């Protein structure tokens, strides 16, 4: 396998950190809220023999520069575009997980000159922005995501996560997974809800139907929106959807060996 490399790309949002590995058709990966490109290390390694895999950190996340304002989902899409321009990759697919899936939807609706397909892992679905705010108010609670008196995230143990927030953990989380999540929360710091707030303000339901490229939806069997998979298939123009058995949240980490072959086949279709 080719060596994984790290880059800092100059963008209008400051310097954005990303990782690249492999050769072949390109796919850029955008991550879950509060996390970073480190959550895709296993998936990148599995893709590398057959694809050029890029994973980036949002502004204010991972090792990217912090920004003082809340971006929009369109801003995150612009950031993806500028990172790929900086890497000299003119055309690519976009793979996003959870919050990243929303960014992928925006890319597929409004960046068709560059994007040849989108892959959504555990994409949320809301009837409107009001429902998104209501759903995520619980996610932001002190019970699920404790913070200190200044609002800085506190680390959690595996026992705490499984007792209080199991739906946002893989089915079989281990300490290496939690260490990456904890580091991601610390790196985001008091900016940790920027990406989720961007999702809350985004008209996701009405943008599904505007996606003009081929799309693939992979949903974990135990993810909290998988039961509504029929709603997705009704809204997209060109969508294939599949349920990944024994998967829940963060399946890009836990099910990398299952997801990678599906991504490779998708890249063959759209390139």
C-alpha positions as CSV (number, residue, x, y, z in Angstrom):
1,X,0.0,0.0,0.0
2,X,1.2,3.5,-0.7
3,X,2.2,5.7,2.2
4,X,-0.5,7.8,3.8
5,X,0.4,11.5,3.6
6,X,-0.8,14.6,5.4
7,X,-1.3,18.1,4.0
8,X,-2.3,21.6,5.0
9,X,-4.3,23.3,2.2
10,X,-4.8,27.0,2.1
11,X,-8.5,27.9,1.8
12,X,-10.7,30.9,2.6
13,X,-11.3,29.1,5.9
14,X,-7.7,29.0,6.8
15,X,-5.4,26.0,6.5
16,X,-7.3,22.8,6.3
17,X,-5.7,19.5,7.3
18,X,-6.2,16.4,5.2
19,X,-4.8,12.9,4.6
20,X,-4.3,11.2,1.3
21,X,-3.4,7.6,0.3
22,X,-3.7,5.3,-2.7
23,X,-4.1,5.6,-6.5
24,X,-7.1,5.4,-8.9
25,X,-10.5,7.1,-8.9
26,X,-10.7,9.7,-6.2
27,X,-13.1,9.9,-3.2
28,X,-13.0,12.6,-0.6
29,X,-14.4,11.7,2.9
30,X,-16.1,14.2,5.3
31,X,-16.6,13.2,8.9
32,X,-19.1,13.1,11.8
33,X,-19.6,16.2,13.9
34,X,-17.1,16.6,16.8
35,X,-14.7,14.2,15.1
36,X,-12.0,14.3,12.4
37,X,-10.4,12.6,9.4
38,X,-8.8,10.1,12.0
39,X,-12.2,8.3,12.0
40,X,-11.5,7.2,8.4
41,X,-8.1,5.7,8.8
42,X,-9.3,2.1,8.5
43,X,-11.5,2.9,5.5
44,X,-8.7,4.7,3.8
45,X,-6.4,1.7,4.3
46,X,-9.0,-0.6,2.8
47,X,-9.6,1.7,-0.2
48,X,-6.0,2.5,-1.0
49,X,-5.3,-0.4,-3.3
50,X,-8.1,0.7,-5.6
51,X,-8.7,4.4,-5.1
52,X,-7.3,7.7,-4.2
53,X,-8.7,8.3,-0.8
54,X,-8.7,11.8,0.8
55,X,-10.1,12.6,4.2
56,X,-10.2,16.1,5.6
57,X,-10.8,17.9,8.9
58,X,-13.6,20.5,8.9
59,X,-12.6,24.1,9.9
60,X,-12.4,24.1,13.7
61,X,-11.9,20.3,13.8
62,X,-9.0,18.0,13.9
63,X,-5.8,19.8,12.9
64,X,-7.5,22.4,10.7
65,X,-7.5,26.1,11.6
66,X,-10.3,27.3,13.9
67,X,-12.9,29.8,12.7
68,X,-14.9,32.0,15.0
69,X,-18.3,31.8,13.3
70,X,-20.7,28.9,12.5
71,X,-20.3,27.9,8.8
72,X,-23.2,26.8,6.7
73,X,-23.3,23.4,5.0
74,X,-22.6,25.3,1.7
75,X,-19.5,26.6,3.4
76,X,-18.3,23.1,4.2
77,X,-19.0,22.1,0.6
78,X,-16.9,25.1,-0.5
79,X,-14.1,23.9,1.8
80,X,-14.2,20.5,0.3
81,X,-13.9,22.0,-3.2
82,X,-11.0,24.2,-2.2
83,X,-9.1,21.3,-0.6
84,X,-9.5,19.1,-3.7
85,X,-8.4,22.0,-5.9
86,X,-5.4,22.4,-3.6
87,X,-4.6,18.8,-4.1
88,X,-4.9,19.0,-7.9
89,X,-7.8,16.6,-8.1
90,X,-10.4,17.9,-10.5
91,X,-13.2,15.2,-10.3
92,X,-14.1,12.9,-7.5
93,X,-16.9,11.3,-5.4
94,X,-17.8,12.5,-2.0
95,X,-18.3,10.1,0.9
96,X,-19.8,11.5,4.1
97,X,-20.8,9.9,7.4
98,X,-23.7,11.4,9.5
99,X,-23.0,15.2,9.4
100,X,-20.6,14.4,6.5
101,X,-23.5,12.8,4.6
102,X,-25.3,16.1,4.7
103,X,-22.2,17.8,3.2
104,X,-22.2,15.1,0.5
105,X,-25.8,15.8,-0.3
106,X,-25.0,19.5,-0.8
107,X,-22.0,18.6,-3.0
108,X,-24.2,16.3,-5.1
109,X,-26.8,19.0,-5.5
110,X,-24.7,22.0,-6.3
111,X,-21.2,20.9,-7.4
112,X,-21.8,18.6,-10.4
113,X,-19.0,20.1,-12.4
114,X,-16.6,18.4,-10.0
115,X,-18.6,15.7,-8.2
116,X,-19.4,12.4,-10.1
117,X,-21.2,10.7,-7.2
118,X,-22.0,10.8,-3.5
119,X,-21.9,8.0,-0.9
120,X,-23.8,8.6,2.3
121,X,-23.1,6.5,5.5
122,X,-25.9,6.8,8.1
123,X,-27.4,9.9,6.6
124,X,-30.0,11.6,8.9
125,X,-33.4,12.6,7.7
126,X,-35.6,15.4,9.1
127,X,-38.9,16.8,7.9
128,X,-37.7,20.4,8.5
129,X,-35.1,22.4,10.4
130,X,-37.3,22.7,13.5
131,X,-37.2,18.9,13.9
132,X,-33.4,18.9,13.4
133,X,-33.0,21.4,16.2
134,X,-35.3,19.4,18.5
135,X,-33.5,16.1,17.8
136,X,-30.1,17.6,18.4
137,X,-31.0,19.5,21.6
138,X,-30.7,16.1,23.3
139,X,-27.4,15.3,21.7
140,X,-26.0,18.5,23.1
141,X,-27.2,17.7,26.6
142,X,-24.7,17.5,29.5
143,X,-25.7,13.9,30.0
144,X,-24.6,12.8,26.5
145,X,-21.8,15.3,26.0
146,X,-20.5,16.7,29.3
147,X,-18.5,19.9,29.4
148,X,-16.7,21.9,32.1
149,X,-18.0,25.2,33.5
150,X,-16.4,27.1,30.5
151,X,-18.1,24.9,27.9
152,X,-15.0,22.8,27.0
153,X,-15.7,19.1,26.3
154,X,-14.9,16.6,29.0
155,X,-13.6,13.1,28.1
156,X,-15.8,10.1,28.7
157,X,-15.1,6.4,29.5
158,X,-16.4,3.6,27.4
159,X,-18.7,2.6,30.3
160,X,-20.1,6.1,30.4
161,X,-20.8,6.2,26.6
162,X,-22.5,2.8,26.6
163,X,-24.6,3.7,29.6
164,X,-25.6,7.2,28.4
165,X,-25.1,7.5,24.6
166,X,-25.0,4.0,23.0
167,X,-26.8,5.1,19.8
168,X,-23.8,7.3,18.9
169,X,-21.3,4.5,19.3
170,X,-20.4,1.5,17.2
171,X,-21.9,-1.8,18.2
172,X,-18.5,-3.0,19.5
173,X,-16.5,0.1,20.5
174,X,-13.0,-0.2,21.9
175,X,-10.7,2.2,23.6
176,X,-8.9,3.1,20.3
177,X,-12.2,4.3,18.9
178,X,-13.0,6.3,22.0
179,X,-9.5,7.8,22.2
180,X,-10.0,9.2,18.6
181,X,-13.4,10.5,19.5
182,X,-12.1,12.1,22.7
183,X,-9.2,13.7,20.8
184,X,-11.6,15.0,18.2
185,X,-13.8,16.6,20.8
186,X,-10.8,18.3,22.5
187,X,-9.5,19.5,19.2
188,X,-12.9,21.1,18.3
189,X,-13.1,22.5,21.9
190,X,-15.8,25.1,22.4
191,X,-16.4,25.1,18.6
192,X,-17.6,21.5,18.8
193,X,-21.2,22.2,17.7
194,X,-20.4,24.3,14.6
195,X,-21.0,21.4,12.2
196,X,-24.2,20.2,13.9
197,X,-25.6,23.7,14.0
198,X,-24.9,24.0,10.3
199,X,-27.0,20.8,9.8
200,X,-29.8,22.2,11.9
201,X,-30.1,25.2,9.6
202,X,-29.9,23.2,6.4
203,X,-33.0,22.3,4.3
204,X,-31.9,18.7,4.0
205,X,-35.2,17.1,3.0
206,X,-35.8,19.4,0.1
207,X,-32.2,19.1,-1.1
208,X,-32.4,15.3,-1.5
209,X,-34.4,15.7,-4.7
210,X,-31.9,18.2,-6.1
211,X,-29.0,15.7,-6.1
212,X,-28.2,15.3,-9.8
213,X,-25.4,12.6,-9.7
214,X,-25.6,8.9,-8.8
215,X,-25.9,8.4,-5.0
216,X,-25.4,5.4,-2.7
217,X,-26.8,5.2,0.8
218,X,-25.4,2.7,3.3
219,X,-27.3,2.5,6.6
220,X,-26.3,0.6,9.7
221,X,-28.8,-2.0,10.7
222,X,-29.1,-0.4,14.1
223,X,-28.8,3.3,13.1
224,X,-31.8,5.3,14.4
225,X,-33.0,6.4,10.9
226,X,-32.6,3.1,9.0
227,X,-36.3,2.3,9.5
228,X,-37.1,5.2,7.3
229,X,-35.0,4.1,4.3
230,X,-38.0,4.1,2.1
231,X,-38.3,7.9,2.5
232,X,-34.8,8.3,1.1
233,X,-35.5,6.2,-2.0
234,X,-38.6,8.2,-2.8
235,X,-36.7,11.5,-2.7
236,X,-33.5,10.9,-4.6
237,X,-33.5,10.7,-8.4
238,X,-30.7,8.0,-8.7
239,X,-30.2,6.2,-5.4
240,X,-29.1,2.7,-4.4
241,X,-29.6,1.9,-0.7
242,X,-28.4,-1.0,1.4
243,X,-28.5,-1.9,5.1
244,X,-25.2,-3.0,6.6
245,X,-25.8,-5.8,9.1
246,X,-24.6,-5.5,12.7
247,X,-23.7,-1.8,12.3
248,X,-24.7,1.3,14.1
249,X,-23.0,4.7,14.4
250,X,-19.4,5.2,13.3
251,X,-19.6,2.3,10.9
252,X,-16.9,3.9,8.7
253,X,-14.6,2.8,11.5
254,X,-16.1,-0.5,12.6
255,X,-17.2,-1.8,9.1
256,X,-14.4,-0.4,7.0
257,X,-13.7,-3.8,5.4
258,X,-17.4,-4.2,4.5
259,X,-17.9,-0.7,3.2
260,X,-14.7,-0.3,1.2
261,X,-15.6,-2.9,-1.6
262,X,-19.0,-1.3,-2.0
263,X,-17.3,2.1,-2.4
264,X,-14.8,0.7,-4.9
265,X,-17.6,-0.7,-7.1
266,X,-19.5,2.6,-6.9
267,X,-16.4,4.5,-8.1
268,X,-16.1,2.1,-11.0
269,X,-19.7,2.9,-12.0
270,X,-19.4,6.7,-11.8
271,X,-15.9,7.1,-13.4
